[in-house]
Amino acid sequence: MKSSKTQLYVLTGFLGAGKTTVLLKILEHLKGHRVGIIQNEFGKLGIDGTILRNDDIQMVEINRGSIFCSCLKLNFVKALSEMAQQDFEYLFVESSGLGDPSNVEEILQAAQAVSGKEYDFRGVICLVDAVNFMNQLEDLETVYRQLKHCHFAVITKSDLVSDGQIQELRKKIREINPVCKMEISNMGELDYDFLKEDLLLYQWAEGEETTNSEETKPKTLFMDFDGEVRKEALAAFLNGIIPDVYRVKGFFQIVDEGWNQVDVAGSKIDFKKCDRFEKSQLVFISKTGPAIIKKIFAVWEETVGLEMKLRN
């Protein structure tokens, strides 16, 4: 019996909105099904890929840029065409937080032409960070585009804001996208009935040229560190560079606590226990271009003072 087409979902949402958390919950719900993931990060260290990877999931990572940008578009088409041969029931594409998905349907058409197989594209799910969205929207066209071109908007981190702020957020979402399906998520949980729907029925915007390009690509840096630091010192370092970064994440060995996953979104710093790694590493996505290099060295020296390596 011929298998039906793979259902394809694209997850968008700005850096730190909770895409990996939501995807982990979806994977939990779909346990026992054949599921594939294409995971896109701006940094070449596959931080989220490390969190998502397990023996039951087949995953392809595409790093160092946005899959919607001309710089990686061919890699994305190739990954889609290769995944089309795997006979998955579901394929989830977790795009970079800086990804502008305005051209996603054009890319899917190219993948079909290459592979000869057609996906059942079910829609774009955009995660809206209840804490940081309004500020992000003022600064970045990408945030506006992600919402404009989605079919399903999921408000995350709702437990960290008031009911009044949620209402303001709903109103703002409707100004940008009057027709998308909308839901509030707590701790990554969703009503999974959306998997039975055709989210394309909530289409608002026509496809257009993405804003992602080599010229608009932000500076990304990587820190390597051997040894341990105190949590207070690491937090002081991160607080010192927060104004200059869109995002920081990685894994660090902390005195008396062992290995922790480190996650900075907006002004919020999260530490969470994790498995052991060979060395401590952080990825920085800069708001200030190469100027971030001098800032990182200066703040690290002031707060931690131990030897570390910084690289492109």
Kinemage of the C-alpha trace (Angstrom):
@kinemage 1
@onewidth
@group {chain A} dominant
@subgroup {mainchain}
@vectorlist {calphas} color= white
{ca met a 1} P 0.000 0.000 0.000
{ca lys a 2} L 1.390 3.399 -1.009
{ca ser a 3} L 2.171 5.636 1.959
{ca ser a 4} L 0.637 9.112 2.143
{ca lys a 5} L 2.735 12.247 1.788
{ca thr a 6} L 4.849 13.469 4.703
{ca gln a 7} L 3.166 16.245 6.691
{ca leu a 8} L 5.554 19.198 6.874
{ca tyr a 9} L 5.494 21.952 9.499
{ca val a 10} L 7.844 24.932 9.750
{ca leu a 11} L 8.497 26.412 13.216
{ca thr a 12} L 9.522 30.057 13.387
{ca gly a 13} L 9.776 32.622 16.181
{ca phe a 14} L 12.491 34.969 17.303
{ca leu a 15} L 15.557 33.888 19.295
{ca gly a 16} L 14.535 32.524 22.692
{ca ala a 17} L 10.801 32.209 21.942
{ca gly a 18} L 10.860 28.517 22.912
{ca lys a 19} L 10.906 26.643 19.582
{ca thr a 20} L 13.031 23.743 20.857
{ca thr a 21} L 10.895 23.379 24.017
{ca val a 22} L 7.668 23.273 21.992
{ca leu a 23} L 9.188 20.865 19.462
{ca leu a 24} L 10.283 18.494 22.245
{ca lys a 25} L 6.674 18.423 23.522
{ca ile a 26} L 5.347 17.742 20.013
{ca leu a 27} L 7.848 14.883 19.599
{ca glu a 28} L 6.714 13.460 22.938
{ca his a 29} L 3.096 13.562 21.699
{ca leu a 30} L 4.092 11.839 18.417
{ca lys a 31} L 6.156 9.074 20.060
{ca gly a 32} L 5.837 5.927 17.961
{ca his a 33} L 5.370 7.862 14.717
{ca arg a 34} L 8.058 8.244 12.051
{ca val a 35} L 9.320 11.805 12.513
{ca gly a 36} L 12.171 13.771 10.934
{ca ile a 37} L 13.654 17.145 11.885
{ca ile a 38} L 15.595 19.758 9.942
{ca gln a 39} L 17.159 22.014 12.560
{ca asn a 40} L 18.606 25.407 11.643
{ca glu a 41} L 20.839 27.489 13.924
{ca phe a 42} L 22.813 30.644 13.293
{ca gly a 43} L 25.788 29.346 15.248
{ca lys a 44} L 27.757 26.385 13.927
{ca leu a 45} L 27.626 24.681 17.334
{ca gly a 46} L 24.438 22.625 17.151
{ca ile a 47} L 23.231 23.553 20.642
{ca asp a 48} L 19.539 22.826 20.078
{ca gly a 49} L 20.433 19.819 17.959
{ca thr a 50} L 22.231 18.332 20.962
{ca ile a 51} L 19.080 18.811 23.056
{ca leu a 52} L 16.738 17.334 20.434
{ca arg a 53} L 18.819 14.391 19.274
{ca asn a 54} L 17.769 10.871 20.258
{ca asp a 55} L 17.850 7.395 18.689
{ca asp a 56} L 14.242 7.563 17.463
{ca ile a 57} L 14.558 10.817 15.523
{ca gln a 58} L 16.366 11.365 12.231
{ca met a 59} L 17.741 14.879 12.140
{ca val a 60} L 19.664 17.087 9.741
{ca glu a 61} L 21.350 20.253 11.052
{ca ile a 62} L 21.949 23.302 8.857
{ca asn a 63} L 24.011 25.910 10.695
{ca arg a 64} L 25.779 29.245 10.181
{ca gly a 65} L 22.900 31.247 8.745
{ca ser a 66} L 19.198 31.183 7.883
{ca ile a 67} L 17.761 28.440 5.646
{ca phe a 68} L 15.650 31.099 3.891
{ca cys a 69} L 18.740 33.122 2.881
{ca ser a 70} L 20.347 32.611 -0.534
{ca cys a 71} L 23.530 31.604 1.374
{ca leu a 72} L 21.869 28.396 2.683
{ca lys a 73} L 18.783 27.988 0.498
{ca leu a 74} L 20.394 25.262 -1.629
{ca asn a 75} L 21.402 23.346 1.523
{ca phe a 76} L 17.783 23.535 2.695
{ca val a 77} L 16.425 22.329 -0.662
{ca lys a 78} L 18.926 19.435 -0.602
{ca ala a 79} L 17.951 18.486 2.981
{ca leu a 80} L 14.236 18.599 2.100
{ca ser a 81} L 14.740 16.447 -0.996
{ca glu a 82} L 16.827 13.897 0.966
{ca met a 83} L 14.304 13.767 3.812
{ca ala a 84} L 11.523 13.201 1.234
{ca gln a 85} L 13.047 9.760 0.517
{ca gln a 86} L 12.734 8.645 4.156
{ca asp a 87} L 8.969 7.998 4.212
{ca phe a 88} L 8.341 10.013 7.402
{ca glu a 89} L 4.834 10.664 8.656
{ca tyr a 90} L 5.910 14.096 9.904
{ca leu a 91} L 8.805 16.441 9.167
{ca phe a 92} L 9.414 19.497 11.356
{ca val a 93} L 11.691 22.312 10.250
{ca glu a 94} L 12.906 24.392 13.205
{ca ser a 95} L 14.223 27.562 11.601
{ca ser a 96} L 16.721 29.969 13.105
{ca gly a 97} L 15.252 32.665 15.326
{ca leu a 98} L 16.549 35.164 12.778
{ca gly a 99} L 14.877 33.341 9.870
{ca asp a 100} L 12.401 35.228 7.665
{ca pro a 101} L 10.131 32.541 6.128
{ca ser a 102} L 8.479 34.809 3.512
{ca asn a 103} L 9.798 32.565 0.683
{ca val a 104} L 9.131 29.130 2.246
{ca glu a 105} L 6.677 27.945 -0.423
{ca glu a 106} L 9.131 28.817 -3.205
{ca ile a 107} L 11.757 26.641 -1.449
{ca leu a 108} L 9.314 23.737 -1.082
{ca gln a 109} L 8.561 23.900 -4.827
{ca ala a 110} L 12.315 23.729 -5.553
{ca ala a 111} L 12.667 20.699 -3.233
{ca gln a 112} L 9.816 18.953 -5.036
{ca ala a 113} L 11.490 19.603 -8.402
{ca val a 114} L 14.788 18.137 -7.120
{ca ser a 115} L 13.352 15.085 -5.328
{ca gly a 116} L 10.277 14.369 -7.449
{ca lys a 117} L 8.324 14.007 -4.185
{ca glu a 118} L 5.786 16.440 -2.839
{ca tyr a 119} L 5.337 17.276 0.835
{ca asp a 120} L 1.945 17.808 2.431
{ca phe a 121} L 2.854 21.312 3.658
{ca arg a 122} L 0.587 21.936 6.657
{ca gly a 123} L 1.736 25.424 7.599
{ca val a 124} L 4.085 27.743 9.468
{ca ile a 125} L 3.834 27.862 13.269
{ca cys a 126} L 5.200 31.086 14.769
{ca leu a 127} L 6.093 31.219 18.461
{ca val a 128} L 5.481 34.639 19.990
{ca asp a 129} L 7.538 35.393 23.119
{ca ala a 130} L 5.065 37.038 25.536
{ca val a 131} L 7.888 38.687 27.513
{ca asn a 132} L 10.018 40.120 24.705
{ca phe a 133} L 7.845 40.290 21.558
{ca met a 134} L 6.761 43.948 21.762
{ca asn a 135} L 10.366 45.169 22.143
{ca gln a 136} L 11.604 42.829 19.413
{ca leu a 137} L 8.904 44.042 17.047
{ca glu a 138} L 10.121 47.641 17.366
{ca asp a 139} L 13.696 46.674 16.434
{ca leu a 140} L 13.465 43.929 13.835
{ca glu a 141} L 11.648 43.433 10.530
{ca thr a 142} L 12.238 39.666 10.930
{ca val a 143} L 9.867 39.463 13.908
{ca tyr a 144} L 7.108 41.180 11.914
{ca arg a 145} L 7.678 38.930 8.890
{ca gln a 146} L 7.602 35.719 10.969
{ca leu a 147} L 4.151 36.596 12.275
{ca lys a 148} L 2.851 37.985 8.981
{ca his a 149} L 3.714 34.728 7.164
{ca cys a 150} L 2.510 32.239 9.780
{ca his a 151} L -0.682 30.174 9.872
{ca phe a 152} L -0.641 29.416 13.603
{ca ala a 153} L 0.620 31.867 16.259
{ca val a 154} L 1.501 30.342 19.640
{ca ile a 155} L 2.052 32.734 22.546
{ca thr a 156} L 4.798 31.321 24.795
{ca lys a 157} L 5.987 32.294 28.318
{ca ser a 158} L 2.437 33.434 29.143
{ca asp a 159} L 2.999 32.572 32.818
{ca leu a 160} L 5.572 35.405 33.028
{ca val a 161} L 3.184 38.236 32.031
{ca ser a 162} L -0.178 39.592 33.187
{ca asp a 163} L -3.585 38.921 31.604
{ca gly a 164} L -3.605 42.534 30.428
{ca gln a 165} L -0.302 42.037 28.598
{ca ile a 166} L -1.677 38.892 26.940
{ca gln a 167} L -4.691 40.868 25.682
{ca glu a 168} L -2.395 43.578 24.281
{ca leu a 169} L -0.340 40.876 22.597
{ca arg a 170} L -3.433 39.275 21.046
{ca lys a 171} L -4.463 42.673 19.702
{ca lys a 172} L -1.009 43.308 18.201
{ca ile a 173} L -0.939 39.834 16.598
{ca arg a 174} L -4.315 40.540 14.970
{ca glu a 175} L -3.027 43.856 13.604
{ca ile a 176} L -0.196 42.023 11.813
{ca asn a 177} L -2.009 38.801 10.912
{ca pro a 178} L -5.831 39.028 11.082
{ca val a 179} L -6.548 35.387 10.222
{ca cys a 180} L -3.926 33.033 11.726
{ca lys a 181} L -4.986 30.463 14.307
{ca met a 182} L -3.906 31.603 17.795
{ca glu a 183} L -3.204 29.742 21.035
{ca ile a 184} L -1.518 30.317 24.391
{ca ser a 185} L 1.112 27.779 25.466
{ca asn a 186} L 2.359 27.078 28.995
{ca met a 187} L 5.712 25.295 29.428
{ca gly a 188} L 5.701 24.251 25.762
{ca glu a 189} L 2.359 22.414 25.973
{ca leu a 190} L -0.158 22.766 23.108
{ca asp a 191} L -3.530 21.423 22.037
{ca tyr a 192} L -2.230 18.881 19.524
{ca asp a 193} L -5.458 18.830 17.517
{ca phe a 194} L -3.698 21.270 15.182
{ca leu a 195} L -1.945 18.187 13.739
{ca lys a 196} L -5.330 17.092 12.310
{ca glu a 197} L -5.978 20.482 10.702
{ca asp a 198} L -4.882 22.065 7.450
{ca leu a 199} L -3.317 25.231 8.832
{ca leu a 200} L -3.046 26.644 5.304
{ca leu a 201} L -6.723 27.565 5.675
{ca tyr a 202} L -5.402 30.378 7.923
{ca gln a 203} L -3.200 31.864 5.184
{ca trp a 204} L -2.912 35.653 5.296
{ca ala a 205} L 0.127 36.910 3.343
{ca glu a 206} L 1.316 35.936 -0.116
{ca gly a 207} L 4.911 34.759 -0.459
{ca glu a 208} L 7.583 37.418 -1.017
{ca glu a 209} L 11.359 37.832 -1.082
{ca thr a 210} L 12.952 37.070 2.294
{ca thr a 211} L 14.851 39.795 4.155
{ca asn a 212} L 17.572 37.244 5.016
{ca ser a 213} L 20.775 37.899 3.062
{ca glu a 214} L 24.548 37.837 3.490
{ca glu a 215} L 24.421 41.602 4.087
{ca thr a 216} L 21.855 41.388 6.924
{ca lys a 217} L 23.422 38.341 8.585
{ca pro a 218} L 24.482 39.219 12.164
{ca lys a 219} L 27.932 38.528 13.592
{ca thr a 220} L 28.151 35.198 15.428
{ca leu a 221} L 30.964 34.298 17.875
{ca phe a 222} L 31.885 31.195 19.855
{ca met a 223} L 33.557 30.919 23.245
{ca asp a 224} L 35.523 27.829 24.340
{ca phe a 225} L 36.474 27.453 28.005
{ca asp a 226} L 38.211 24.678 29.959
{ca gly a 227} L 37.501 24.512 33.669
{ca glu a 228} L 34.745 25.701 35.973
{ca val a 229} L 33.308 29.099 36.913
{ca arg a 230} L 31.081 30.225 39.732
{ca lys a 231} L 27.463 30.801 38.725
{ca glu a 232} L 27.519 34.364 40.129
{ca ala a 233} L 30.558 35.250 37.991
{ca leu a 234} L 29.045 33.742 34.833
{ca ala a 235} L 25.738 35.538 35.473
{ca ala a 236} L 27.592 38.834 35.971
{ca phe a 237} L 29.390 38.302 32.654
{ca leu a 238} L 26.155 37.535 30.814
{ca asn a 239} L 24.361 40.527 32.348
{ca gly a 240} L 27.262 42.717 31.230
{ca ile a 241} L 26.898 41.795 27.562
{ca ile a 242} L 23.076 41.449 27.338
{ca pro a 243} L 22.620 44.946 25.810
{ca asp a 244} L 24.917 43.954 22.910
{ca val a 245} L 23.495 40.545 21.985
{ca tyr a 246} L 20.319 39.113 20.503
{ca arg a 247} L 20.999 35.741 22.083
{ca val a 248} L 23.505 33.675 24.077
{ca lys a 249} L 23.269 29.935 24.610
{ca gly a 250} L 25.470 26.955 25.294
{ca phe a 251} L 26.721 24.584 27.990
{ca phe a 252} L 28.952 25.471 30.948
{ca gln a 253} L 30.579 23.693 33.885
{ca ile a 254} L 29.690 25.519 37.104
{ca val a 255} L 31.440 25.209 40.464
{ca asp a 256} L 29.520 22.947 42.911
{ca glu a 257} L 26.728 22.417 40.369
{ca gly a 258} L 28.320 20.592 37.441
{ca trp a 259} L 27.158 21.014 33.847
{ca asn a 260} L 24.408 23.486 33.019
{ca gln a 261} L 22.630 24.505 29.840
{ca val a 262} L 22.858 28.306 29.598
{ca asp a 263} L 20.157 30.279 27.823
{ca val a 264} L 19.850 34.067 27.488
{ca ala a 265} L 16.836 35.633 25.765
{ca gly a 266} L 16.068 39.312 26.228
{ca ser a 267} L 17.227 40.166 29.746
{ca lys a 268} L 16.423 36.731 31.197
{ca ile a 269} L 19.202 34.230 32.023
{ca asp a 270} L 18.297 30.567 32.534
{ca phe a 271} L 20.489 27.775 33.904
{ca lys a 272} L 19.366 24.154 33.651
{ca lys a 273} L 21.224 20.950 34.622
{ca cys a 274} L 22.432 18.938 31.627
{ca asp a 275} L 24.715 16.094 30.564
{ca arg a 276} L 28.494 16.388 30.601
{ca phe a 277} L 30.365 17.945 27.638
{ca glu a 278} L 34.039 17.941 26.635
{ca lys a 279} L 34.382 21.672 27.330
{ca ser a 280} L 32.270 24.692 28.104
{ca gln a 281} L 30.998 26.560 25.040
{ca leu a 282} L 28.788 29.579 24.388
{ca val a 283} L 27.389 31.029 21.155
{ca phe a 284} L 26.807 34.796 20.896
{ca ile a 285} L 24.648 36.464 18.239
{ca ser a 286} L 25.667 40.126 18.156
{ca lys a 287} L 23.497 43.231 17.865
{ca thr a 288} L 26.576 45.416 17.431
{ca gly a 289} L 28.564 43.559 14.758
{ca pro a 290} L 32.299 42.959 15.338
{ca ala a 291} L 32.297 45.520 18.196
{ca ile a 292} L 30.970 42.716 20.398
{ca ile a 293} L 34.444 41.089 20.405
{ca lys a 294} L 36.053 43.851 22.465
{ca lys a 295} L 33.024 43.966 24.783
{ca ile a 296} L 33.082 40.218 25.478
{ca phe a 297} L 36.804 40.237 26.329
{ca ala a 298} L 36.465 43.307 28.586
{ca val a 299} L 33.432 42.042 30.538
{ca trp a 300} L 34.853 38.508 30.851
{ca glu a 301} L 38.132 39.866 32.253
{ca glu a 302} L 36.234 42.022 34.741
{ca thr a 303} L 33.789 39.336 35.956
{ca val a 304} L 35.559 35.966 35.488
{ca gly a 305} L 39.204 36.702 34.680
{ca leu a 306} L 40.154 33.179 33.571
{ca glu a 307} L 41.589 32.225 30.181
{ca met a 308} L 39.066 31.570 27.410
{ca lys a 309} L 39.116 31.469 23.599
{ca leu a 310} L 36.824 33.435 21.307
{ca arg a 311} L 36.452 32.559 17.623
{ca asn a 312} L 34.343 33.235 14.552
